[in-house]
Amino acid sequence: MISQVAAGIYSYLPLARRSLKKIEDIIRDEMNKAGGQELVLPVLQPLELWQESGRDRAFGKSLFTLTDRRERLLALGPTHEEVLTELVSRNVRSYRDLPLLLYQIQTKFRDEPRPRGGLIRVREFTMKDLYSFDVDEAGLDESYRKMLRAYRNICDRCGLRYLLVEADSGAIGGKDSHEFMIIAQSGDNDIIYCSQCDYAANAEKAESTKSAIDGGEPLPLEEVPTPGMTTIEEVSDFLGVPRSHTLKAVFYVADGEFILVVIRGDLEVNEVKLQNALHCYELRLATEEEITDAGIVPGSASPVGVSGIRIVADDSVPPAANLVGGANKPDTHLRNVNYSRDFTAEIVADIALARAGDTCPRCGTKLESTHGIEVGHVFKLGTTYSEKMGASFTDAGGESRPFVMGCYGIGPGRILAAAIELKHDDKGIIWPMPIAPYHVYLCPLYRDDTEVADVAEKLYAELEGYGIEVLFDDRKESPGVKFNDADLLGIPLRVTVSPRTLEKGNAEIKRRSQKESELVPLDRVAARLKEITEGTTPS
Ligand SMILES: [Zn+2]
């Protein structure tokens, strides 16, 4: 199907190309039905456009850049908001031309730090990206609904079950954002969902209701010796307090600035939420050396008495009373640490990771978790780009207003990979009919038998005439080899012609997804295959 050229860079071989083309045709059809118009934007883009929107920094090292012979800086587009916003800005002046839905199916480049998972995380890939331009928020809501419907149709038509989850908008920016996830154990996204209501979110974004901790009235601060105790587990066990009654300090470096983050000891920091709270481009854990250089005692750290370091607190911290925290000196902790009396934070926000077993923020049921492959991602951008890039139109009252935008991406390569992840067994792929490279695997056995060969050749021509796509295995291989390859390739229908089936003038039809086969008279084979392929092929 595919062949790796370098990390995250693939050649697509004939079978994969056939499937990808079908997926792209389904996507194109749904985009056109939703009112989209297709265009093609350049991959090679002036870096200034990216500097104008500030996204050269947001993408950071993921943006491929190069210098041309005139020493001008260029970028290989990872997405096309800038180029299209500029195009629309120059050509669309009036509210009468809106809404406008423009899309392309085209190559993107992203310098992923860890390319992996075959086609899941690649550095060069094809994406369908549509951008909506509306006069106001209500218009954007309508465009967004149209695209959600189109994406649902695409997943349904490709034969894939999906979950629509709330998502973080990351480097794209904007407000509402959803991902279409194909549930698969091998998926690289953690999803938190509720089995009772329809709440589902990427773990990067997921919320949960944090348990309330009743610590009583604030008591006086008290130093306690904790010899050799440096982790929350050790300290809480040693002092006999639950982890939820402890204060955990974690150190990060955000765009070069050393940051102290505090969260209740029973919770973990969600770095995506933390990055959003800090509005920073780069975030990483501080090194041991950076922590010591900042004058912090690792293992006994807390914000109490610390100055000159920006503090971020999870919103679970202020309401909790009398927590156990570090004393900022070796082998010592403090009892009865209270927010506002003993320390305050510059930012208080929900920066906790929601986990399975936590409480659903909507209905109170216990949340569950699973893994998924993201195939599509939609964003309400609002006026983020149009304001930064000065893209405006004249409204009905003659006023100049920024375009209200949305963007909507779906990856044919990811759909292909997800389909295989979802539908396979230990023998190979089990293609859904609509995106299978071929409908039928024609498998004559004992090719030296001239009758078998003649019948197979005739059948091949007949099926092609019916518009049935046939992969003709005319190799002189044993039945075992042919059947194994048929299962491996996963073509939905296998048609076998052998001296045995011909004894009564039949061919054998077997579905890849089923164990049983049926014998069908030769003159009925084409009609029967047509029935089966059309029965499972929408449109
Ligand atoms: Zn719920």
Residues whose N, C-alpha, C, O or C-beta is under 5 A from the ligand:
A	BS01	ZN	C194 Q196 C197 Y199 C360 R362 C363 G364 T365
